[in-house]
Amino acid sequence: MVHHLSRQDARRLAVSAQALTADRLPDLMAVARRLTVLQLDPARPVGAPSAQLVAWSRLGSAYDPAELDDALDRLELVDLTGFARPAEDIALFYAEMAAWPGVDAPAWRIAQEGWIAANAECHADILERLRQDGPLPASELPDTCAVPWRSSGWNNNRNVRMLLDLMVERGEIATAGHDGRERLWDLASRIYPDLPAVPPDEADRTLRERRLQALGIARARAAKAPTEPNDVGDVGEEAVVDGVRGTWRVDPTLLDQPFTGRTAILSPLDRLLIDRKRMVELFEFDYQLEMFKPAAKRRWGYWAMPVLYADRLVGKVDATADVGSGVLRVDAVHQDEPFDTAMAGEVQQEIEDLAQWLELDLKMSEPVGTDA
């Protein structure tokens, strides 16, 4: 069957799947399992990195940021290529790691395999050093590469860094925490859970099913993402959305469920909107992360945080933290649609809760106003 949805139906599926309704999840691990991944991006313009903002937006101000570090230290969550995943999910990647570079690998992958082989001595040196002394930062690992990494970009001659990344893909090493801003590395056997590898086809389908459960509604095929994929293949059931071209896949367990929305301030990297094409199609929301734009060309701010009101994205909060002064500065609250009194009050309260959670004094250029 094909489900026929309004845009509001589709938005509510997405919001419910992302645990952004009035029914909050109980703890961080419940958030991680519902969302499947927490992106460990280090940027913290508002005083907390994206993964912490994602957890706060689901759990509220009772959430203690130390819980994420504790979960990583206890290996309840595991960092795989910059995403914290529930440890039990890592077994879904074992078969792919073991088969690297994979069947019918593209030429650039074959070239990477050849580069590792050409630097077999360096590869062995790093494994042995980690075996003896790990975890260690990249700066303490030997660069004995016979053939340097060649690139037209900033990775040129960054031999150890590139070799470490490829060793993660091969399942040989894993992230083992951080020392300040420097990532630590260790043997994967000390980090990943001792679980049997899931067969490749089963693992691929399970990952797509989990992704659809986390998104609620997604395209079967989507533009390739450099991070976590946005497409789900043939899992779920087919749907069409009024006013949007093409077909979608939906998680049928979320259909026809009661919906009680709330107000939330979201990280720019939040999974609800990281697929910008899906965001525009379903939420009709105009947004770009502007941190890489010159200041004069920004419309909303360096790290403007989208505002969710029930099932609509209605604005952006331009805020930055001055941790040294203990201040969260809000320079503007941009309204994509006019805020009535109730909306303005809830957005103001959410901003105040954010400042309280960050343990910063709130300084606003002006309170959230109304256009009604």
Buried (B, 14 or more C-beta within 10 A) or exposed (E): EEBEBEBBBBBBBBBBBBBBBEEBBEBBBBBBBBBBBBBBBEBBBBBBBBBBBBBBBBBBBEBEBEBBBEBBEEBBBBBBBBBBBBBEBBBBBBBBBEBBBEEEBEEEBEEBBEBBEEBEEBBEBBBEBBEEEBBBBBEBBEBBBEEBBEEEEEEEEBBBBBBBBBBBBBBBBBBBBBEEEEBBBBBBEBBBBEEEBBEBEEBBBBBBBBBBBBBBBBBBEBEEEEEBBBBBBEBBBEBBBEEBEEEBBBBEEBBEEEBEBBBBBBBBBBBBBBBBEBBBBBBBBEBEBBEEEEEEEBEBBBBBBBBBBBBBBBBBBBBBBEBEEEBBBBBBBBBBEEBEEEBBBBBBEBBBBBBEBBEBEBBBEEEBEBEE
